[in-house]
Amino acid sequence: AGTTFREVLDDTRRLLAEDYLLKGLPVNEIAYLTGFSDTANFSRAFKKWTGHSPVGFRELATLRDEQASP
């Protein structure tokens, strides 16, 4: 019926990770800051959440920004 704690936690981690990626933080630091024990676990979770690897997400965002700029 309602949202589980796990869903709230995952949403929060995803939003933080996306923000940190857009700010250019290293992936290993983002993994630590979002509570993952290692980069591999973080990368796996991020791909599950977004459909993209952390680096792929950052590259797509950069491409979008470049295309949006005049």
PyMOL commands that place a pseudoatom at each C-alpha (Angstrom):
pseudoatom trace, name=CA, resn=ALA, resi=1, chain=A, elem=C, hetatm=0, pos=[0.000, 0.000, 0.000]
pseudoatom trace, name=CA, resn=GLY, resi=2, chain=A, elem=C, hetatm=0, pos=[2.641, 2.535, 1.052]
pseudoatom trace, name=CA, resn=THR, resi=3, chain=A, elem=C, hetatm=0, pos=[6.243, 3.185, 0.209]
pseudoatom trace, name=CA, resn=THR, resi=4, chain=A, elem=C, hetatm=0, pos=[8.788, 1.016, 1.977]
pseudoatom trace, name=CA, resn=PHE, resi=5, chain=A, elem=C, hetatm=0, pos=[11.792, 2.372, 3.823]
pseudoatom trace, name=CA, resn=ARG, resi=6, chain=A, elem=C, hetatm=0, pos=[14.023, 0.609, 1.288]
pseudoatom trace, name=CA, resn=GLU, resi=7, chain=A, elem=C, hetatm=0, pos=[12.342, 2.472, -1.596]
pseudoatom trace, name=CA, resn=VAL, resi=8, chain=A, elem=C, hetatm=0, pos=[12.796, 5.814, 0.171]
pseudoatom trace, name=CA, resn=LEU, resi=9, chain=A, elem=C, hetatm=0, pos=[16.440, 4.989, 0.907]
pseudoatom trace, name=CA, resn=ASP, resi=10, chain=A, elem=C, hetatm=0, pos=[17.127, 3.926, -2.674]
pseudoatom trace, name=CA, resn=ASP, resi=11, chain=A, elem=C, hetatm=0, pos=[15.419, 7.041, -4.086]
pseudoatom trace, name=CA, resn=THR, resi=12, chain=A, elem=C, hetatm=0, pos=[17.470, 9.262, -1.779]
pseudoatom trace, name=CA, resn=ARG, resi=13, chain=A, elem=C, hetatm=0, pos=[20.707, 7.500, -2.685]
pseudoatom trace, name=CA, resn=ARG, resi=14, chain=A, elem=C, hetatm=0, pos=[19.895, 7.745, -6.408]
pseudoatom trace, name=CA, resn=LEU, resi=15, chain=A, elem=C, hetatm=0, pos=[19.105, 11.460, -6.237]
pseudoatom trace, name=CA, resn=LEU, resi=16, chain=A, elem=C, hetatm=0, pos=[22.282, 12.169, -4.266]
pseudoatom trace, name=CA, resn=ALA, resi=17, chain=A, elem=C, hetatm=0, pos=[24.360, 10.055, -6.637]
pseudoatom trace, name=CA, resn=GLU, resi=18, chain=A, elem=C, hetatm=0, pos=[22.949, 11.830, -9.696]
pseudoatom trace, name=CA, resn=ASP, resi=19, chain=A, elem=C, hetatm=0, pos=[23.695, 15.220, -8.131]
pseudoatom trace, name=CA, resn=TYR, resi=20, chain=A, elem=C, hetatm=0, pos=[27.244, 14.195, -7.183]
pseudoatom trace, name=CA, resn=LEU, resi=21, chain=A, elem=C, hetatm=0, pos=[27.873, 12.800, -10.679]
pseudoatom trace, name=CA, resn=LEU, resi=22, chain=A, elem=C, hetatm=0, pos=[26.729, 16.055, -12.270]
pseudoatom trace, name=CA, resn=LYS, resi=23, chain=A, elem=C, hetatm=0, pos=[29.064, 17.955, -9.932]
pseudoatom trace, name=CA, resn=GLY, resi=24, chain=A, elem=C, hetatm=0, pos=[31.995, 15.834, -11.120]
pseudoatom trace, name=CA, resn=LEU, resi=25, chain=A, elem=C, hetatm=0, pos=[32.805, 13.875, -7.963]
pseudoatom trace, name=CA, resn=PRO, resi=26, chain=A, elem=C, hetatm=0, pos=[34.754, 10.643, -8.490]
pseudoatom trace, name=CA, resn=VAL, resi=27, chain=A, elem=C, hetatm=0, pos=[32.601, 7.502, -8.596]
pseudoatom trace, name=CA, resn=ASN, resi=28, chain=A, elem=C, hetatm=0, pos=[34.472, 5.877, -5.695]
pseudoatom trace, name=CA, resn=GLU, resi=29, chain=A, elem=C, hetatm=0, pos=[33.782, 8.927, -3.518]
pseudoatom trace, name=CA, resn=ILE, resi=30, chain=A, elem=C, hetatm=0, pos=[30.101, 8.931, -4.511]
pseudoatom trace, name=CA, resn=ALA, resi=31, chain=A, elem=C, hetatm=0, pos=[29.880, 5.246, -3.570]
pseudoatom trace, name=CA, resn=TYR, resi=32, chain=A, elem=C, hetatm=0, pos=[31.257, 6.060, -0.118]
pseudoatom trace, name=CA, resn=LEU, resi=33, chain=A, elem=C, hetatm=0, pos=[29.058, 9.153, 0.348]
pseudoatom trace, name=CA, resn=THR, resi=34, chain=A, elem=C, hetatm=0, pos=[25.902, 7.232, -0.543]
pseudoatom trace, name=CA, resn=GLY, resi=35, chain=A, elem=C, hetatm=0, pos=[26.659, 4.391, 1.868]
pseudoatom trace, name=CA, resn=PHE, resi=36, chain=A, elem=C, hetatm=0, pos=[27.966, 1.643, -0.399]
pseudoatom trace, name=CA, resn=SER, resi=37, chain=A, elem=C, hetatm=0, pos=[30.746, -0.643, 0.768]
pseudoatom trace, name=CA, resn=ASP, resi=38, chain=A, elem=C, hetatm=0, pos=[32.512, -0.492, -2.592]
pseudoatom trace, name=CA, resn=THR, resi=39, chain=A, elem=C, hetatm=0, pos=[32.353, 1.019, -6.049]
pseudoatom trace, name=CA, resn=ALA, resi=40, chain=A, elem=C, hetatm=0, pos=[31.174, -2.186, -7.737]
pseudoatom trace, name=CA, resn=ASN, resi=41, chain=A, elem=C, hetatm=0, pos=[28.082, -2.450, -5.521]
pseudoatom trace, name=CA, resn=PHE, resi=42, chain=A, elem=C, hetatm=0, pos=[27.304, 1.218, -6.085]
pseudoatom trace, name=CA, resn=SER, resi=43, chain=A, elem=C, hetatm=0, pos=[27.710, 0.909, -9.856]
pseudoatom trace, name=CA, resn=ARG, resi=44, chain=A, elem=C, hetatm=0, pos=[25.443, -2.141, -9.952]
pseudoatom trace, name=CA, resn=ALA, resi=45, chain=A, elem=C, hetatm=0, pos=[22.738, -0.377, -7.917]
pseudoatom trace, name=CA, resn=PHE, resi=46, chain=A, elem=C, hetatm=0, pos=[23.008, 2.815, -9.979]
pseudoatom trace, name=CA, resn=LYS, resi=47, chain=A, elem=C, hetatm=0, pos=[22.590, 0.882, -13.224]
pseudoatom trace, name=CA, resn=LYS, resi=48, chain=A, elem=C, hetatm=0, pos=[19.537, -0.885, -11.752]
pseudoatom trace, name=CA, resn=TRP, resi=49, chain=A, elem=C, hetatm=0, pos=[18.015, 2.476, -10.747]
pseudoatom trace, name=CA, resn=THR, resi=50, chain=A, elem=C, hetatm=0, pos=[18.731, 4.440, -13.925]
pseudoatom trace, name=CA, resn=GLY, resi=51, chain=A, elem=C, hetatm=0, pos=[19.564, 1.968, -16.682]
pseudoatom trace, name=CA, resn=HIS, resi=52, chain=A, elem=C, hetatm=0, pos=[23.009, 3.586, -17.029]
pseudoatom trace, name=CA, resn=SER, resi=53, chain=A, elem=C, hetatm=0, pos=[26.388, 3.123, -15.411]
pseudoatom trace, name=CA, resn=PRO, resi=54, chain=A, elem=C, hetatm=0, pos=[27.510, 6.105, -13.301]
pseudoatom trace, name=CA, resn=VAL, resi=55, chain=A, elem=C, hetatm=0, pos=[30.052, 7.127, -15.945]
pseudoatom trace, name=CA, resn=GLY, resi=56, chain=A, elem=C, hetatm=0, pos=[27.508, 6.619, -18.734]
pseudoatom trace, name=CA, resn=PHE, resi=57, chain=A, elem=C, hetatm=0, pos=[24.990, 8.778, -16.867]
pseudoatom trace, name=CA, resn=ARG, resi=58, chain=A, elem=C, hetatm=0, pos=[27.574, 11.558, -16.508]
pseudoatom trace, name=CA, resn=GLU, resi=59, chain=A, elem=C, hetatm=0, pos=[28.499, 11.348, -20.200]
pseudoatom trace, name=CA, resn=LEU, resi=60, chain=A, elem=C, hetatm=0, pos=[24.839, 11.508, -21.274]
pseudoatom trace, name=CA, resn=ALA, resi=61, chain=A, elem=C, hetatm=0, pos=[24.229, 14.525, -19.048]
pseudoatom trace, name=CA, resn=THR, resi=62, chain=A, elem=C, hetatm=0, pos=[27.291, 16.254, -20.511]
pseudoatom trace, name=CA, resn=LEU, resi=63, chain=A, elem=C, hetatm=0, pos=[26.107, 15.557, -24.057]
pseudoatom trace, name=CA, resn=ARG, resi=64, chain=A, elem=C, hetatm=0, pos=[22.644, 16.908, -23.249]
pseudoatom trace, name=CA, resn=ASP, resi=65, chain=A, elem=C, hetatm=0, pos=[24.153, 20.070, -21.779]
pseudoatom trace, name=CA, resn=GLU, resi=66, chain=A, elem=C, hetatm=0, pos=[26.354, 20.577, -24.845]
pseudoatom trace, name=CA, resn=GLN, resi=67, chain=A, elem=C, hetatm=0, pos=[23.406, 20.090, -27.205]
pseudoatom trace, name=CA, resn=ALA, resi=68, chain=A, elem=C, hetatm=0, pos=[21.227, 22.483, -25.199]
pseudoatom trace, name=CA, resn=SER, resi=69, chain=A, elem=C, hetatm=0, pos=[23.847, 25.244, -25.301]
pseudoatom trace, name=CA, resn=PRO, resi=70, chain=A, elem=C, hetatm=0, pos=[23.640, 27.625, -28.256]
for i in range(1, 70): cmd.bond("trace and resi %d" % i, "trace and resi %d" % (i + 1))
show_as sticks, trace
zoom trace
